[in-house]
Amino acid sequence: MTQRNAFSPTSQSYILPDSLVSSLVHDVVCDRLYISAFFYHSPDVPFERPQRPAATENIFLYIRHGHGSLTAQGNYKRFSAGQYFVVPAGEEYVFTPSREDPCELFALRFCGIMGHDIVKSSPHFAVTLDGEQRRDLERLLLQVQNCFERGLTLDNMRYASCIFAYALANLFYGETIRADEGNAHADEGNAAIEAATQYMRDHVENRIRLEELAAHAGYTPTYFSSFFRRKTGYSPITYFNIMKMQRACELLVTTDRRILDICVQLGIDDNYYFSRLFTKTIGMSPKQYRKLHTPEAQ
């Protein structure tokens, strides 16, 4: 059964019927983790305007090519090729694709005991995969896609769910093992990243230098910058600017302040620079974003 989905009217979309989901819930193979829906979007197909669905189940998102922006769990995230993100059940999210760099996107709804554990351990930012991890995940997702293309039978869905469970286990549990083996200070480093990002959130309307962030995290600027990029896929200042643009999005939609005033509030003196940064990060100008996301302005 192929159905229209929230990403595109012509994207490949499979939503399992309730009877099949019920079988998977009580299945000895899939009771720990099963897929209830699979979506694939080709970069050759244009997206509709951004949606605001609330995920009724956990959702795993992965971009293979292109980029866009994802607002979820109260935060704006630039979402680029080679990155994945997990949206917990019940969370409202908005995915906005880039107009200049078309997206190839996988989205899978999943449930089960293992699924709950995955959600708990998922970071609140899009995770960037390295070459080998990325190739492994893409190979497994294509195998899952092939299962759905063959038909929504119990055996095919069992196999698809097992493949996906292996993919998640490799990402979440395998990464923990690698980190423990290769870095005795992994927990300390993750705590430093959390401390730095929280500091950014608390000072999003101020100016922050790299030296200030590094000192707050307890590292030298050079080491902190390198470590932060490995963990998040961004330099600290780029990440901080993304937070600023997230805040700008909120102000554009929830207030009627002038764009110039929002620019100044966020600690940016140059309105032209602010506009260029916003457009590069969000994929459209501040004026276009306000018009798109404010019904009364349309």
Beta strands, then each sheet from edge to edge (+ up, - down):
strand 1: 12-15
strand 2: 34-41
strand 3: 58-65
strand 4: 67-72
strand 5: 75-80
strand 6: 83-87
strand 7: 93-97
strand 8: 104-111
strand 9: 127-128
sheet 1: 1+ 2- 8+ 3- 6+ 9-
sheet 2: 5+ 4- 7+
end
